[in-house]
Amino acid sequence: MIRNIVFDMGQVLIRFDPGRFLDREGVTDPADRQLLMRELFVSAEWAMMDLGIMTEETAEAAILPRIPGALREKMKRLLWHWADEREMIPGMEELAGELKSSGYKLYLLSNASMAQHRYWPRFPVSGLFDGTLISCDVHVVKPNPEIYRLFTERFSLKPEECVFIDDAPPNVAAAIGCGWQGIVFHGDREELEQKLLRKGVLIRKAAGEE
């Protein structure tokens, strides 16, 4: 029986869209966009921040020499402020509330840097969660099986009572390999709800919903 609903964060609960962050900084030239995407959002430094072995300060020092002078201020603002304006994935805050009202424990398991501790509390949905485990704090990232073991150990949970929801199939596959149930999220709250129902998760609908 599933008792615990474990969510990934980016692109499951909260949008993570580097293209929008670049738009916000006014980066319109395709070559500039490609360079900043490559050297920041899909860089080794970004991955090392998720692992908790780099900070924004050390990442800035490593990345800056690779950035042309005209783009350096934009790169720094993106590094430090990319998370300042973010949106929830439509319908997910409501679904989390319904799951909580239905008696399930809610948890967060995310690959993220230390910045997560600053921006996550700004989202009202964070108040519904019974616990969070962030990769930077344990120096392990999904889909390494160790992070799933650490998670269940930290919160004294049984793997078979957990269902993990993530937009990355390898992360879901790793959870299943550790004895959890898993669902790949495709951005559609209704599809997710149907998959949860098929796994025996009973959802008490909010007032006014069918």
N, C-alpha and C positions, 0 to 999 in steps of 0.2 A: 504493500500500500504506500502510495506517495504521500509524504507528510511535509516535504520541503521543496519549495520552488526556488531554484538557483538561477539567477539571471547574469548573463554578461551585461556590460554597460553600453559601450559604443556600438551604435547601429542596432541595438536591441531596445534599450531604454532611452538613450540620448543620441542625437545625431552626431556622427563624426564624419565631417565632409570637408577635407582639405581644400577642395575647389571653392567652397563658400568662404573659407578663411582667406584665401587668396583674393577673392572678389572684394571682401571687406577691406583689404589693404590696398585695393585699387591696382592690383597686378593684372594687367590685361594682355601684355605681350606674350604670345605662346611660348617663346623661348625662355622668357623669364619665369613663367609659370612652371615649365618643365624643370628648370634648374632648381627652383625653390622646392618643388615637390621631391625631386631626387635627393637634394642635399640636406633636407630637413625631415620631411614626413616619412620618407622611406630610407632614411640613413641608418648607418650602424649606431650613431649616437642616439637616435630616437629609440632604437631597440634597447640600448644600454640604459636609457632612462627608465624604460619599463622594467628592466632587471634590477633597478635600484643601485647600479654601479656608476651612474653618472647623474649629475644634477644639471639644472638649467645653466648654471654658471660654467661648469666644465664643458658642457655640450656647446655653449656659445663660443668658448675659446677654441674648440676643435673645429667647428663648422665655419666660423667667420673667415679664415684665410681662403676658403674655397668659393666665397661669394664676391662678385664684383662690387666695387665701392658703391655704386649707385643703388644697389639692392640691400646693402648691409643693414640699414635702419629698418627696412621692411622685414628682413629675416629676423632681426632681434625682436620686433613687435610680435611677429608670428610665434616665435619660440616662447615668449613670456606671456602672451595674451590671447593665443588661439582659442582658449576655452572661455573667454570672458562672455561671449554671447552665443549660447547654444540652445537648441530646442529639443523638447521631448519628441520621441517617435509617436505619431498620432495614435491615440487609444491605449497606449501602454500604461500611463499613470492610472487610468480608470480600471484597466485589467488588474494591475497590481493591487489596487484598493479592493476589488471584488475578491481576489484570491485571499487577501488578508482577512476580509470579513467572513470568508468561508472557512476560516480556521487553519489555513496553511501558514507555515513559517516561510518568510521571504529572506533570501540571502543574495549577496552580490559577489561574484567571482570574476575579476577583470584583470587583464593586462593593462597596466597604466603606470604612469610616473607619479612622483610625489605631488604633482599639481592636482591629482585627483582629490587629495585631502582638502584642498582649498575650494574646488568647485562643486563637488558632490553635495555638501550640505546646503548649497543654495537651492537645490531642487526639492520642492516639497515632498516628492515621492520618497526621498531618502529617509524620511521619518517613519516609513512603513517597514523598514528593513530590520531584521533581527540580528544581522551580522554581515560584515564585509571582509573579504580577503583580497588584497591588492598585490599584484606581482612584485612591485618594487619593495614591498615590506618583507618579502620572504626570499627574494632573489631567485625566483623561479617563475617561468612564464608558461602559459598554456601553449601547446598541448603536452608539455612534459607531465607524465603521470604523477610525478611527485607533488605537483600543486593540488591535485585532487585528493591525494592522501592527506596532505597537510590540512586541507579544508575540512574534511570530515573529522579529522582528529581534533582540530581546534574547537569545533562546535559540537563535538560528541554526537555526530550523526551517523546513521547507517547508510552506506552507499545505495542500497536497494530502495531506500525511502526518499531518495533525491531524484529530481528531474532537472536536467541542465538545459538551458535555452541560450543558444549562441548563434551568431550569424555565420561563423566559420565552421564548415563541416569537419575539418581535422580536430577542432577543439571538442566538438560533440562526440566524434568517434573515440577520442581519448577518454572522455568521461564514461562512455559506454564500456570501454575496455577495462575501466576501473570498477565496474559493477553498478554504475548509475544507469538511469534511463536518460534519454537525450532527445532533443528536438532542435532541428536547424530552423532558425527564424529567417523568413524571407521578406520581412518588412510589413507583413499583413497581420494585424491583430486578430481578425476573424479566423484566418487560417490557423494561427497559433492556438486560439481558443478551442477550435475543433480537434486539434491534435492532443491538447491537454484532456479534453473530454474523453477521447478514445483511450487514453491511458488511465481513465478512472478518476480524474480530477474533477470534482464537483464544484461548480462555480455559482455562488449566490449573486444574482444580478443586482445591480444598483437600482434604486427606485426609478421608475419611468422607462427602464430598458425592457425589451422583450426577452 
